[in-house]
Amino acid sequence: MDTLLGNIGYLSAATGFLFIFLLLLTTKEKSMPKRLLQLTCLLGAAWAITSFIQYRYQLSILPVLLTESLLTLGWCLLVSSSLTNTGQVKDILREKAPRWLCLFIAATIVLELARFIWPVFGQRTFLFLHLCQAIIGLWFVELRFRRTRKDERWAIKPICLGLGVYFAYHFALYADAFLTNILASGFWLGRGWIALMSLPFILLTARRIKHWQSRVYVSRDIIYHSTLLLVAAGYLLVMALAGFYIKSMGESWSDTVQILFFALSALVLASLFLSDTFRKNIMVFITKHFFANKYEYREEWMRFATALEHPEGTQYDTALRAMLHPFGCHSGVLATRNGPNMKVRACHNIDSQHRDIQLLLSSAALPAIEHQWIVDIDAARQDKEPAPFRLDATALSTVAELFYIVPLSSSSGTLGVCLLSRPTSTEKVNWEDRDLMKAISRQLSVYLTVFETNQKLAESQQFDTFNRMSAFLVHDLKNVLAQLQLLSKNATKHRDNPDFISDAFDTVDSAAHRLTKVLNQLNNKRVESQSEEEIDIEDLIRQVCDTRAVRAPEPQFIEQTSLPFTLKTDRERFSNILSHLVQNAQESTSENGFVHVSTTRKDHYYLITISDNGSGMSSDFIEHRLFKPFDTTKGNAGMGIGAYDAKNLIEQLGGYIDVESEPDKGTTLYIHLPVSVPA
């Protein structure tokens, strides 16, 4: 069993060395460290194959010791080259420590070559020389790491760690052999596995040190899956040894216990590898300890682009998922700025009415957008958030589900925020996470701007269709006008002719029919030039209520303000939108119901409220259809631009409209007009 494992270790080490050698051939850059690494890989492969042949056929250990000395020389030159940009070996040997170490190893190599011809020294001498090599190798690796500047140690740390294990193992091997004059077979067979363990660390250093110019690309996924395989292999090996020990006890129950033990071991292994928490912890550990950057930005950007290309749900839902995925957030919210307020557009694994959402949107969202600052809510609760604006730590202390506020902002993009739960892709959010959040948020801001611009473009195309339709209607009106002008012109001559009078009535009837058709299509929404004037809002509301009193239920005006309110705008247009909104309330309410119009002041707004107890509307209708142009529930009786026109005018005046409604319970519409801002 030991022999089999040892031979597998040597062959695996040889394969690993050759793999790195072939991998380096794919890089075009030429540098001395790259050539030294290639040479060391060839020496390592020769050493592993020689060790395998020696133990397999029980030959002399002298060739193995010779190749090992050559490999040690290669290791030392490679470590020395990791800290210099020189292109020649002689420049490395100018330093005292590498020079004396290489001279000692070279002397050992000469003695081992001479041993093939003239057996001057015995085996114990060579064991001592290799013990000295291991000691000097450990000292040299520690010296190089200690003399490296602190800001560069992360680059050389992997190779120092790998070679430290390699030399420490050989120190224990040759110390035991020198004292007992016997090479322990267990120690000797484990050398292949130790060399194999050192190879990933050498690859990491080759990737980290820029002046090596080999830039061997090691994918995070490769290291991640390789680590999982190594963990699984080590676990199964330990379990196999434990099972073998149980069987070797020779008891009558040992076979049954061994089978049960293997089954339990497989169950535990499967449970671990199916656990998302275990896999995430492995990934975080690898990212933290083996890579300079937390994220593989090329892959992250490709995933981000793919997520936007294949939307699921609305564009707001897609944008929110694109923000959550890189950081492993379980839940989140996306809200955009709607006038002076924030409007929730998408939620993931959290209710849109959650108190945390309302609290964060009302207290911290707008300052975060204004200053383009990512807010760490946990730090803000402890008064450790270095935000450029004031945060209410007492109010934030009640927030439990959400941990970060990421503003969506760009020079010409949609303004909004993403509220994120605690990230699981990292143990601690640092500058790199924040930079990635900012980059994604800016792209999402542009993405949502394009989406909203396309919506406005679609509306413009609908208006273009409306304009084309108006051209046909104008043509009809001109025909009617021509008929009436002709009738007026002939009336002075033929007013006493009975046939003319009969034709005149037919002409008037035809004109009336055509005008009725035109008016029904236009629905009193002709485009006219606007003239602004100071109007008394309450006086205008009374006039609208009097005008709409022609049908039941008659609108009742409830005056609740003590101060008059005037507004500079187009009187006719403002009267039309109020009349339309009151008419909508009447049409949705039975004759026995009520329609109330009231006014009041709230904060910095003049508030006009139109309420009824009619049929009401669903939240989906309010969100997607109420203010959408050319979408009407009146069939041919309306064109669907009344509510849209009202919303546009109020927003042009600096205000906004809110709607509260439930099916069969009525509707309340709030028109907010700014008190201090002129139109």
N, C-alpha and C positions, 0 to 999 in steps of 0.2 A: 504493500500500500504506500509506504514512504517513498520507495523507488519510483513508483508510477507518478506520484505527485511531483517529485523532484524533476523527473524527465519532462513532465508537462510544463513545469515552471520554466525550465531552460528553453524549450521550444517556443513557448509563448513570449519569452523575453526576446529571442531572436526575431520572431515575427514582428514584435513591437518596434524594435530597432530598424528593421528593414522598412516597415510602414512609414516611419518618420522620414527615413532617407528618401523614399519615393515621393512622399508628400513635399519635401523640400525641392525636388526636381521640378515641380510644377510652378515654382516662383522664378521670375526672370531676373530679379535683382542679384547683383554679385557683391558680396562683402566677405571679409575674413571670418566674422563669427558664423556666417552661414556655412562657409567651407569647413570650419572647425566642427560645427555641429554635424555636418554630413560625414566627416571623417570619424568622429566619435561614434556615430550610429553604426558605421561599418565595423569599427573595432568592437563595439558592443555585440553586434551580431556574431562576429568571429569568436568572441569570448564565450557567448552562450552556446554556440554549436560545439566548440572545443570541450566545454564542460560537459555537455550531453554525451559526446563520444567517449570522453575519458571515463565517466561513471558507467556508461552502458557497457563498455568492453573492459573496464577495470585496468586502464592504462596508467602510465606515469602522469603525475599532476604537474610536471614541469611545463608542458605547453600551456596548460591552463594558467599557471602563475605568470608566464610570459605575456599572454594576451591580456591578463588582468592588469599587469603593470602598464602595458600600452594604453588600456582603457582609462586607467587612473591618470596617466599623463594627459590624455585627451580631455578628461573632466577638468583638470586644473587649468589648462590653457583656455578652455571654454568659459570657465568662471572668470578668469582674468580679462578676457575680451569683452565680457558683458558690461564693463565699466569704462570702456574707452572706445573712441571712434577710429582708432588706428587701423591701418590696412596691412600691417606686417607683424609677424611673430616676434621679430627682434625688438620691436618697440615695447611689447609686453614684458620681455625678459630684462628690460632696463630696471624694473623694480626689483628690489632685493628679495622679497618673499617669494614671488613666482620663480625668480631665477634659481635660488637655492633648492626649492622644492623640485623643480624640473631637473636640475642636475642630479639630485638624489635618486629620482625615479629613473633617469637615464642610466646612472651607474648600476642600479638594480637590473635593468634590462640587459646591460652588457654582461653582468655576471651570469644571468640566466641563459644568455646565448652561449657564453663560454662553457657553461655546465654541460651542454650537449656534446662538447668535444673533450673537455678535461674536467673530470669530477673532483674539483678542488674542495668545494664546500659541501656539507651534508644538508639534508632536508631541513633540519632544525634552524640552520642559518637563514634559509630562504623564508621560513615561516616568520622568523624575527624581522626580516626586512619588510615583509608585507604587513606585519603588525605596526612597524614604524610608518609605513605608507598610510595606513588607516588613521594613525594618531595625527600625523602631519596633515592629512586630508581634512580631518575634523577641525584642526587648528586653523588651517587655511580658509576653509569655508566660513568659520566664525569670524575670522579676521576681515575677510572681504565684506561680510554683511555689516560688521561694526564700523568699518571705515567708509561705508556708503552713506551719502547724505540722506537725511531722513525723508526728504521729499521724493527720493528715488528708490527707497528700500522696498516699496510695494512691488517694483518691477523684478528685482533680483530675489525677493523672498521665496518664490516657489522653487527655483533651482537649488537654493541653499538648503531649503527644507528637505527636498528629495535626496540630495547628495549627503546631507547630514545623516539621514536614515541609512543610506547605503554604506557610508564609512563607519558608522556606529556598529552596524551589524558585522562588518568585517573585522572591526576591532575585537568584538566579543569572540568571533570565530577563531582568529589567529592568537588571541591571548590564551584561550583554552588549549589550542593546539600546541603552542610553544611550551606551556607548562606541563602538558601531559605527553608531548611528542606524538600525539594521535589526533588525526582530524575526525571530529565527530560527524558521522554520516548525516545526522539530522540537520546540523548547522550547514554542512556542505550542500545539501540538497535544497535548502531554502533560499540560496543566493539568487536563483533565477526569479523567484517571486518578488524578492526585494528590488531587483533591478527593474522588473515590470512595474512595480508600484512607483518608481521614481520617474518613469517616462512622462506621465501627464503633467507633472510639475515642470519638467523641462520644456514641454510644449507651451505651457502658460508663459514662461519667461520669454520664449521665442516670440510670442504674440505681443507681450507688453513692451519689450525694449525696442524703441523705434530705430536706433542706429544699426540693429542687426539686419534690418531691411528684408527679412524673410517673410514677415507678416503672415505667418501660418494662421489661417482662419479656423477657429474651433467654435463651432456652433454651440449655443447654449443648450439646444435640444439634444445635441449629440452627448454633451457632458451630462445632461440631466438623465437621459435614458441609460447612458453607460453607468452612471452612479447607481441607478435603480437596479441594473443587472448585477453590478458588483455586490450591492447590498444583499440582493436575493441569493447570489452564489455563495457569499460568505455565510449567510444565515443557513442555507441548505447544507453547506459543508459542516458547520457546527452541529446541526441537527443529525447529520449522517454519522458523525463521530460519536455523538451521544447515543444514537440508536445502536451503533456497533458495540459500544460499551455495555449497553443493556443486554444485547444478545450474547456477549462474551461471558456474562455471568453464569450461563449454563443452567439456569433454573428452568423448571418445567413451564413456568408462566412467561418466560422471557420472550418467546416468539409473539405471543398475543400482545404483551406490553409494547414490544417494538412496533407492531403494526398500528396500535392505537396512538403511540407517540408520533409516528410519521403522519398519521391522519390529522392529529391535533396541530402539528407543526405546519402542515399545508394550509389548514384553516386559518391559523394566525397570520401566515404570510399573505394569503389572499385578502384577509381583512385589512391588513396594513396597506397593501397596494391599491385596494379599492377605496381607501379613505382619502377624500379630497384634502383634509387637513394635513395628513402625513405627506402627501405629494407636494402641497404648497410649501410646507416647512422645508422639504428637501430643496425645492426650487429657490426659496429665499436664502437658504444656507449657501448654495452654489453661487448665486448672484452676489451675495455679500462678500464671500471669501475668495472667489476666483476670477472676478471680472472687475475692471475699473469702472464700468458704467452699469447702472442698474438695468437698463433696457437695451434691447436689440432694436435700435431705432428704425432700421430698414424694415424689419418684420412688423414692428408696431405700426408704421405708416402704411404698409401694405394692408394690414388688417383694418385700419381706420378707413382707408379708401374703399375697401371691399364692403365694409358696413354701410357706407353712404351710397354705394352703387346698388345695393340690394335692400331697399327699405322694407321694414315690417311695421305696419300701422301707419300713422301719420309721420310727416317729416320731423316733427318735434320728438316723437317716440324714437325714431332712428337716431337723431342727434343725441338724445339722452343715453341710449345704449352705447353709442360710440364713445361717450365720455366715461361711462362706468367700467367698460370692459378692461382697459389697460391697468386699472388699479384694483380690480377684483372687488368692487363695491357691490354689496347685496341689494341696496335700494338707493333711489335718488329721485330728484324732482328737477324739472326744467321750467322756468318761468321767464316771461319776457315783459319788458316795460310797456305799460298801456297808459299813456298820459302820466299822471302823477302816481299811479299805482302799479303793482306787479300782478300779472295774470298768469296763473298756473296753466301750462300748456301740455305737460306730460308728466306722468308719475310711474315709477317702477317699484313694485313690492312695497308700496306705502300708500295710504289713503290720502286723497287730495285735500281732505278736510282735517288732516292731522294738525294738532295744535302747534307742533314744532315748525311746520311749514309757515303757518300764518305769523308766528312770532318772528322767525328769521326774515321773512319777506318784508315785514313792516318795520323792523328795527335795524337790519344790517345790510339788506340787499342793495338799496340805492347808494349808500356810501361806498360799498365794495365796487359797484359799477363805476362810480365817479372817479375813484382813485385807482381802479384796475388792480385791486388788492385781493389776494386769496386769503380768506379768513379761516384760521384754525380755531374752531369753536372751543375745543378742549383747552387750548392755551388761553383763550379769551376769558374763560370761566375762572382761570387762576390768575388773571391780570398779567399774563406773560406774553400776550399777543402784541408785537411791535407795530400795530396798525397805525396808519397816518390819520386816523379819525377815532373818535371816542366810541367805545362799546359799553353797553350796560351789562356788566358781569353778573349782576343779580338776576336780571331777566334771562340771560343765557344759561344760568345754572339749572333751569328746569328742562333744557333741551336734552333729550336722551337718545333719539334715533339718528340724528344727522350730525356730522362732525366737520364738514368743510363747505365753505361757500366759494364757488369759482365763478368769477364774472365772465360773461360773454360780451366781448367788446372788441371792436376794431375801428379803424378810422372812418369807415362808411358802412358798418355792419349793424346787425340787429343787436340791441342792448338787452341783456337778460342775465340770469344767473343759473348755475347748476348747484343744487344742494346734494351733497354726497354723504353716504354712510361711511363707516370706518373702512379704509382700504385694507385688503388682505394680501396684496401682492408684496408688501414690504412691512418690516417691523416698525420703521419710523419714517415719516414723510420728511424728506430733506429738500435741498435746493433743486436736485435733479427731478424729483417728482413734481415740484411746483413749476419748473420750466416746461415739463411735458404737459401739465395741466393748462398752462398759458398757451402753448402752441396749439393744442387741440381746441381750446375755447375760441381762439381767434379764427381757426378754420371753420368751426361750427357757426360762428357769428356770420361769416361770409356765406356759408351754406344756407343758413336760414334767410339771409338777405336775398339770395338768388331765388329761393322758394317764394318768399313774399312778393318779390318783384314780378315773378311769373304770374302770381295770382292777380296783381294789379294790371299786368299786361293783358291777362284774359278779360278782366273787367273793361279795359280800354277797348278791346276788340268787340265786346258786347255793345259798348257805346257807339263804336263805329258802325255796327249793324243797325243800331237805333237811328243814327244819323242818316244812313242810307234809306231806312224806312221812312224817315221824315221827309226825305226828298220826294218820295212817291206821294206822301200825304200833301205836301205843298203843291205838287202837280194837280192833285184832285181839287184843292182849294182854288187854284187858279182857274180851273175849268168852271167851278161853281161861280167864281167872281165874274168870269166872262159871260156866263148865262144871265146873271143878274144885271150886269151892265148893259147887255143887249136888250133885256126886257125893259130897263129904265129908259133906254134911248128910244125905243119904239112906242113907249107908253104915251108920249106927247102927241103922237100921230094917230094911234089906234085905240085910245082909251075907251071910245064909244062903240067899238066893234065887238059884238058878242063872241065871235070866234077867237079874237085876240085875248079877250078876258078869259075864255076857257083854257086857251094855251098858256096864259100867264099863270093860272092856278096850277096847271100841270107842271110848269117849270119851277114854280116856288115849291111845290110838293117834292119834286125830284131833288131840288137843291137842299131842302130841309133834310131829306133822307140821307143825302151824301154828307151833309155837315154833321148830322147825328152820328154817322159811322166814323167820321174823322175824329170827332170829339170823344167818342167811346174809345178809340184806339190811343189817342194822346192822353186821355184821362187827366186833363188839365196840367200836364207836365211839359208845357212848351218851354223851350230855351229862350229866355229873354234877357236883355241887358239889365244889370242890377244897379240900383242907386241907393247909397247908404244915407241913413238919417237917424237922428236920435228918437227913439221910440220908448214910450212908457209900457213896460212889459205887462203890468197888471191891467192896464186899460186895454191892451191888445188881447189879453186872455178873456176879458169880459166880452169883447166883440166876437171872438171866436165861439165862446159858449152860446151867445145869443144867436149867431148864425147857425150853429149846429143844433139849435133847439127845435128844428123843423121835424125831427124824428125822435122817437122814444128809444131809450131813456134820455131825458134831457140832462145835459151836463150841468153840474152844480159847481160854482166857483166858491172855494173856501179860502178866504183871505186871512193869512196868519202873520204877515209881516207888518211892522209899524212904520218902516221907512220905504219910500218909493225907490224903484230901481229902473234906471234907464240904460239902454243898450244901443250902440251905434251899429246898425246893420240894415240890410234890405228889408223893408217893412213887409212887402208883399210875399217874399219868399219865407220869412219867418212866420208870417200868418198862415201860409199854406202848410208848413210842416206841422204847426200846432193843430190846425184843422184836420190834417190827415191822421195825426196820432189820436185825436179825440174821436174821429170817425171810426178808426179801427176799434177803439174801446166800445163804441156804441154797437158796431156790427157784431162784436163777439159777445154781447150781453143781451139778455132777453128784455122785453119791454118792462118787466116788473123789477129789473135790477137797478143798479146805480152806476153812474160815472161821475167821479169827483175830481176836480182840478184844484190843487192847493199850491201855495207858495210859502217859502220860509227861507231863513238864512242859516247855514251850517258851515262853521269854520270860515273859510275864505270863499265860499261859494253861495250863489243865489240858487235855490233849489225849487224847481217846478215838478210837482208830483201829479201824475195822471193815474188814477186807480179805478178798477172796476171789479165786479164779482161775476164776470162772464166765464167763458169756456176755458180760459187760460192756455198756457203753452208748456210743452215739455222742455227740459233743459237742453236736449239734443237739438230741438227746433230753434231755440234761442241762440245756441252756439253756432249752428251751421246754416240756418236759413233766414232768420228774422231780418238781418241787415245785409243779406246777399242781394245784389241787384238782379232784376228780372226774374226773381223767384217769388211767385205769388200763389196764394191759396184761393184767389177769387176767380180763377179761370180767366175768361176773356174780359171780365169786368175790370181788371187791373193790370198794370205792367210790372209791378213788383219793384218800383224804385222809390216809393214814398218813404219807407223806413230808412232805406239807404241814404236818400237825400237828407233826411233829418239828422242822421248820424254824422254825415259829412259836414253839414252846416254847423252843428254844435261843436265839433272838433276844430273847425276853422276859427270859431270864436274862442278857442282855448279851453273848452269844457269837455264833458264826456257824458255818456248815457249809461245808466245801469238798469237792469230789468230783473224783477223778481216775479216768478209766476209758477203756478202748479196747475196741472189739468183739472178742470171742473171747480177750481177754487179762486179764479180770477187772476188779474195781472196788476202789478204796480210798476210804473215806469218813472224813473228819476232822471230829470235833466239838470245837470250841474253846470252853471254858468259862473265864470270867475268874477268876483266882485271888483278886484283891483286891477285886472288886466283889460285894457281896451281892445276892442275887436280890430 
